[in-house]
Amino acid sequence: MGIQLPPGIAPGNPLAPFLTRRVIGNRQEVTLGSGFIVSADGNILTNRHVVGNAGVVDVKRTDKREFRGQVIGSDALSDVAGIKIDSDSLPIVTTGNPSRADVGD
């Protein structure tokens, strides 16, 4: 297994760390996505289209820490997926009060 940048992406490109191409045998996969840490012990909410059919994903935080994440579930219809990383004391996303939310919030 090797890691390469996709064609046309320079190593100095600020998105380069997020656009790495994983080469597994003759199969290559390139993905990029975002997610939200929803519990301090490493549960992450993301989109199903981000994880695809993967069982394991690489998670890179903005503080440069990297984790191997386990896809714990996904739903194609709602385009939601859950990932679990092995960490603790993580900052979590702050959510609003659902009773005060309007459509589109």
Contacts in CASP RR format, 6 or more apart in sequence:
PFRMAT RR
TARGET T0000
AUTHOR 0000-0000-0000
METHOD contacts of the structure
MODEL  1
MGIQLPPGIAPGNPLAPFLTRRVIGNRQEVTLGSGFIVSADGNILTNRHV
VGNAGVVDVKRTDKREFRGQVIGSDALSDVAGIKIDSDSLPIVTTGNPSR
ADVGD
1 22 0 8 1.000
1 23 0 8 1.000
1 24 0 8 1.000
1 25 0 8 1.000
2 22 0 8 1.000
2 23 0 8 1.000
3 20 0 8 1.000
3 21 0 8 1.000
3 22 0 8 1.000
3 23 0 8 1.000
4 20 0 8 1.000
4 21 0 8 1.000
4 23 0 8 1.000
5 11 0 8 1.000
5 16 0 8 1.000
5 19 0 8 1.000
5 20 0 8 1.000
5 21 0 8 1.000
6 19 0 8 1.000
6 21 0 8 1.000
6 30 0 8 1.000
9 15 0 8 1.000
9 16 0 8 1.000
9 19 0 8 1.000
10 16 0 8 1.000
13 19 0 8 1.000
15 32 0 8 1.000
17 60 0 8 1.000
18 32 0 8 1.000
18 33 0 8 1.000
18 60 0 8 1.000
19 30 0 8 1.000
19 32 0 8 1.000
20 30 0 8 1.000
21 28 0 8 1.000
21 29 0 8 1.000
21 30 0 8 1.000
22 28 0 8 1.000
22 29 0 8 1.000
22 30 0 8 1.000
22 58 0 8 1.000
29 54 0 8 1.000
31 50 0 8 1.000
31 51 0 8 1.000
31 52 0 8 1.000
31 57 0 8 1.000
32 50 0 8 1.000
33 46 0 8 1.000
33 47 0 8 1.000
33 50 0 8 1.000
34 46 0 8 1.000
34 50 0 8 1.000
35 44 0 8 1.000
35 45 0 8 1.000
35 46 0 8 1.000
35 47 0 8 1.000
35 50 0 8 1.000
36 44 0 8 1.000
36 45 0 8 1.000
36 46 0 8 1.000
36 93 0 8 1.000
37 43 0 8 1.000
37 44 0 8 1.000
37 90 0 8 1.000
37 91 0 8 1.000
37 92 0 8 1.000
37 93 0 8 1.000
38 44 0 8 1.000
38 45 0 8 1.000
38 92 0 8 1.000
38 93 0 8 1.000
39 90 0 8 1.000
39 92 0 8 1.000
40 88 0 8 1.000
40 89 0 8 1.000
40 90 0 8 1.000
40 91 0 8 1.000
40 92 0 8 1.000
41 87 0 8 1.000
41 88 0 8 1.000
41 90 0 8 1.000
42 84 0 8 1.000
42 85 0 8 1.000
42 86 0 8 1.000
42 87 0 8 1.000
42 88 0 8 1.000
42 90 0 8 1.000
43 72 0 8 1.000
43 82 0 8 1.000
43 83 0 8 1.000
43 84 0 8 1.000
44 59 0 8 1.000
44 82 0 8 1.000
44 83 0 8 1.000
44 84 0 8 1.000
44 85 0 8 1.000
45 80 0 8 1.000
45 81 0 8 1.000
45 82 0 8 1.000
46 80 0 8 1.000
46 81 0 8 1.000
46 82 0 8 1.000
46 83 0 8 1.000
47 79 0 8 1.000
47 80 0 8 1.000
47 81 0 8 1.000
48 74 0 8 1.000
48 75 0 8 1.000
48 76 0 8 1.000
48 78 0 8 1.000
48 79 0 8 1.000
48 80 0 8 1.000
48 81 0 8 1.000
49 79 0 8 1.000
50 81 0 8 1.000
51 57 0 8 1.000
51 71 0 8 1.000
51 74 0 8 1.000
51 81 0 8 1.000
51 82 0 8 1.000
51 83 0 8 1.000
52 74 0 8 1.000
52 81 0 8 1.000
54 71 0 8 1.000
55 70 0 8 1.000
55 71 0 8 1.000
56 68 0 8 1.000
56 69 0 8 1.000
56 70 0 8 1.000
56 71 0 8 1.000
57 68 0 8 1.000
57 69 0 8 1.000
57 71 0 8 1.000
57 83 0 8 1.000
58 66 0 8 1.000
58 67 0 8 1.000
58 68 0 8 1.000
58 69 0 8 1.000
59 66 0 8 1.000
59 67 0 8 1.000
59 68 0 8 1.000
59 69 0 8 1.000
59 83 0 8 1.000
59 85 0 8 1.000
60 66 0 8 1.000
61 67 0 8 1.000
67 85 0 8 1.000
67 86 0 8 1.000
67 87 0 8 1.000
68 85 0 8 1.000
68 86 0 8 1.000
69 83 0 8 1.000
69 84 0 8 1.000
69 85 0 8 1.000
69 86 0 8 1.000
70 83 0 8 1.000
70 84 0 8 1.000
70 85 0 8 1.000
71 81 0 8 1.000
71 82 0 8 1.000
71 83 0 8 1.000
72 82 0 8 1.000
72 83 0 8 1.000
72 84 0 8 1.000
73 81 0 8 1.000
73 82 0 8 1.000
74 80 0 8 1.000
74 81 0 8 1.000
74 82 0 8 1.000
75 81 0 8 1.000
END
